[in-house]
């Protein structure tokens, strides 16, 4: 059994209420931080913990905090990113639904560390039930004296508000989120200036993912060094993984960093293997924008080492034979799934969600979608595959925000690892309409690399 | 697209205006525009959609230009710019849900309700559309129904039929 820091009490009845949450040791971190630590101490502990942003980019949280500008007389803001729109990711929704006070407690500790007196939790609009849950939890915390003026008699003031989004994937990007929070269209801003200098209302702002903020609670309670003992290398602590697709037990799992991918997929403690007795064909390991890998490359690296659930191991081999941790959206595909159809589906998603600011993304995503539709429906030609490759290459790195990259990578990886499936669609248009390419050689063991 | 053919003249009740003011109080002085998205959600929950007149009145309330409301309402997909059915069934159609049969659910809805995506049934009760990822991938296929945005998870053809008949009965009892 791996250690659980965030979901330890998730099955306790009534854990969504303040009373039960406190019985289980909740709000200790607030008492400890506000009464016995300076804001700098809290930042120091988070730095020592090695916590990396759980939203997708994996940037060290403590370092992000230390960049925050602190000019005299200007308010600073903490904004929690609960937009959670990366396909395959649903951990933040789970956390907010079942243990909302973990996020509130993290918000108080983090806001204290950053010197923010007003903080916002931006939650995607579709999660209206979760918005209500968070609002109720805030009310409870306020009534108990954990929010408002002079918290616990320490002289520290904090108000937290929940802000609903409007159903735009792009608002998960931090500058687009800030635009949206200011009541505008979610068009990402050009950086620099970074939010740490000019963020919400042009004031210094930190934007952190729900899970990152919740993770500051065990870090303050037990110390950063204790947190850093879990995990391997620069992947410390625990991570929430959203498992979906053709698995026996999809759902949200808290894992210790360093768990072998194979164990995560097949062990009964986690996903319990592939549903309906089928075989694994491919996995998208970190949300729809990270490269898809065939079964043999997700369980083992190209050198034959077991692949582990860490930032480093998942990225082993770069984009040639590796992938990325991303947001932890683990999507498993069984042998009946069609890679071309799935790639078309993702590309349609990115075309739909592109904000339209940058031409490569606005035009490129739609163009790729049309080509993929053509191939999937039996009208493709071999040149189309090369054209797809060219288009994705010209989107990547040429846009203001990473949505362009996120749209390009899945297409690139699908062609890189499953090119023969695209070609089969083109060569056998009739057959491709009626049946699926299947597993073919994707399930075969990897041939060892020899000199 | 903004509907110019259809408009609905609205007058915000005292209760709605009170809710608007509460939202505005969450932001610093002069930053009342931040209240735009929450207020549009409140208006849509009240009237079912956002008419041009309603949006103009929101602009007036927030002391911003009407175009600032229109550009936001057209950007975010949750805002409905045309009237829809009483129950708008929004089915997730993105990757992970399709792996577990979302397309089948949408085909079934089209057949069962007898209307195409985006259209409203003749009795005005139902409409359906595919939407992008709803962050419930592990419990797919899923659909949501506004304005409370209740989620219905692990859908099957049978559970969808049940849901439709429940909603039909609920609506009859309300009438």
HADDOCK unambig.tbl for C-alpha pairs under 7 A between the chains (distance, minus, plus):
assign (segid A and resid 84 and name CA) (segid B and resid 135 and name CA) 6.68 0.50 0.50
assign (segid A and resid 85 and name CA) (segid B and resid 133 and name CA) 6.54 0.50 0.50
assign (segid A and resid 85 and name CA) (segid B and resid 135 and name CA) 6.14 0.50 0.50
assign (segid A and resid 87 and name CA) (segid B and resid 133 and name CA) 5.53 0.50 0.50
assign (segid A and resid 87 and name CA) (segid B and resid 135 and name CA) 6.71 0.50 0.50
assign (segid A and resid 88 and name CA) (segid B and resid 96 and name CA) 6.18 0.50 0.50
assign (segid A and resid 88 and name CA) (segid B and resid 135 and name CA) 6.99 0.50 0.50
assign (segid A and resid 88 and name CA) (segid B and resid 137 and name CA) 5.49 0.50 0.50
assign (segid A and resid 89 and name CA) (segid B and resid 135 and name CA) 5.88 0.50 0.50
assign (segid A and resid 89 and name CA) (segid B and resid 137 and name CA) 6.85 0.50 0.50
assign (segid A and resid 90 and name CA) (segid B and resid 135 and name CA) 4.69 0.50 0.50
assign (segid A and resid 90 and name CA) (segid B and resid 136 and name CA) 5.50 0.50 0.50
assign (segid A and resid 90 and name CA) (segid B and resid 137 and name CA) 6.58 0.50 0.50
assign (segid A and resid 126 and name CA) (segid B and resid 134 and name CA) 7.00 0.50 0.50
assign (segid A and resid 126 and name CA) (segid B and resid 149 and name CA) 6.17 0.50 0.50
assign (segid A and resid 127 and name CA) (segid B and resid 149 and name CA) 6.95 0.50 0.50
assign (segid A and resid 128 and name CA) (segid B and resid 148 and name CA) 6.29 0.50 0.50
assign (segid A and resid 128 and name CA) (segid B and resid 149 and name CA) 5.80 0.50 0.50
assign (segid A and resid 129 and name CA) (segid B and resid 148 and name CA) 6.96 0.50 0.50
assign (segid A and resid 129 and name CA) (segid B and resid 149 and name CA) 6.82 0.50 0.50
assign (segid A and resid 129 and name CA) (segid B and resid 150 and name CA) 6.94 0.50 0.50
assign (segid A and resid 161 and name CA) (segid B and resid 26 and name CA) 6.76 0.50 0.50
assign (segid A and resid 163 and name CA) (segid B and resid 38 and name CA) 6.95 0.50 0.50
assign (segid A and resid 164 and name CA) (segid B and resid 37 and name CA) 6.93 0.50 0.50
assign (segid A and resid 164 and name CA) (segid B and resid 38 and name CA) 6.06 0.50 0.50
assign (segid A and resid 165 and name CA) (segid B and resid 37 and name CA) 6.79 0.50 0.50
assign (segid A and resid 166 and name CA) (segid B and resid 37 and name CA) 6.89 0.50 0.50
assign (segid A and resid 166 and name CA) (segid B and resid 76 and name CA) 5.00 0.50 0.50
assign (segid A and resid 166 and name CA) (segid B and resid 77 and name CA) 6.58 0.50 0.50
assign (segid A and resid 166 and name CA) (segid B and resid 78 and name CA) 5.44 0.50 0.50
assign (segid A and resid 167 and name CA) (segid B and resid 76 and name CA) 5.62 0.50 0.50
assign (segid A and resid 167 and name CA) (segid B and resid 77 and name CA) 5.51 0.50 0.50
assign (segid A and resid 167 and name CA) (segid B and resid 78 and name CA) 5.39 0.50 0.50
assign (segid A and resid 168 and name CA) (segid B and resid 76 and name CA) 5.80 0.50 0.50
assign (segid A and resid 168 and name CA) (segid B and resid 77 and name CA) 6.79 0.50 0.50
assign (segid A and resid 181 and name CA) (segid B and resid 34 and name CA) 5.69 0.50 0.50
assign (segid A and resid 182 and name CA) (segid B and resid 33 and name CA) 6.32 0.50 0.50
assign (segid A and resid 182 and name CA) (segid B and resid 34 and name CA) 4.27 0.50 0.50
assign (segid A and resid 183 and name CA) (segid B and resid 33 and name CA) 5.28 0.50 0.50
assign (segid A and resid 183 and name CA) (segid B and resid 34 and name CA) 4.20 0.50 0.50
assign (segid A and resid 183 and name CA) (segid B and resid 35 and name CA) 6.46 0.50 0.50
assign (segid A and resid 183 and name CA) (segid B and resid 36 and name CA) 5.25 0.50 0.50
assign (segid A and resid 183 and name CA) (segid B and resid 37 and name CA) 6.18 0.50 0.50
assign (segid A and resid 184 and name CA) (segid B and resid 72 and name CA) 5.95 0.50 0.50
assign (segid A and resid 185 and name CA) (segid B and resid 71 and name CA) 6.90 0.50 0.50
assign (segid A and resid 185 and name CA) (segid B and resid 72 and name CA) 5.21 0.50 0.50
assign (segid A and resid 185 and name CA) (segid B and resid 75 and name CA) 6.13 0.50 0.50
assign (segid A and resid 243 and name CA) (segid B and resid 138 and name CA) 6.04 0.50 0.50
assign (segid A and resid 244 and name CA) (segid B and resid 96 and name CA) 6.46 0.50 0.50
assign (segid A and resid 244 and name CA) (segid B and resid 137 and name CA) 5.64 0.50 0.50
assign (segid A and resid 244 and name CA) (segid B and resid 138 and name CA) 4.31 0.50 0.50
assign (segid A and resid 245 and name CA) (segid B and resid 96 and name CA) 5.39 0.50 0.50
assign (segid A and resid 245 and name CA) (segid B and resid 99 and name CA) 5.75 0.50 0.50
assign (segid A and resid 245 and name CA) (segid B and resid 100 and name CA) 6.49 0.50 0.50
assign (segid A and resid 245 and name CA) (segid B and resid 138 and name CA) 6.93 0.50 0.50
assign (segid A and resid 246 and name CA) (segid B and resid 99 and name CA) 6.85 0.50 0.50
assign (segid A and resid 246 and name CA) (segid B and resid 100 and name CA) 6.87 0.50 0.50
assign (segid A and resid 250 and name CA) (segid B and resid 138 and name CA) 5.08 0.50 0.50
assign (segid A and resid 251 and name CA) (segid B and resid 138 and name CA) 5.06 0.50 0.50
assign (segid A and resid 331 and name CA) (segid B and resid 96 and name CA) 6.64 0.50 0.50
assign (segid A and resid 342 and name CA) (segid B and resid 95 and name CA) 6.12 0.50 0.50
assign (segid A and resid 345 and name CA) (segid B and resid 94 and name CA) 6.44 0.50 0.50
assign (segid A and resid 345 and name CA) (segid B and resid 95 and name CA) 5.98 0.50 0.50
assign (segid A and resid 346 and name CA) (segid B and resid 94 and name CA) 6.94 0.50 0.50
assign (segid A and resid 346 and name CA) (segid B and resid 95 and name CA) 6.24 0.50 0.50
assign (segid A and resid 349 and name CA) (segid B and resid 94 and name CA) 6.86 0.50 0.50
assign (segid A and resid 349 and name CA) (segid B and resid 132 and name CA) 6.55 0.50 0.50
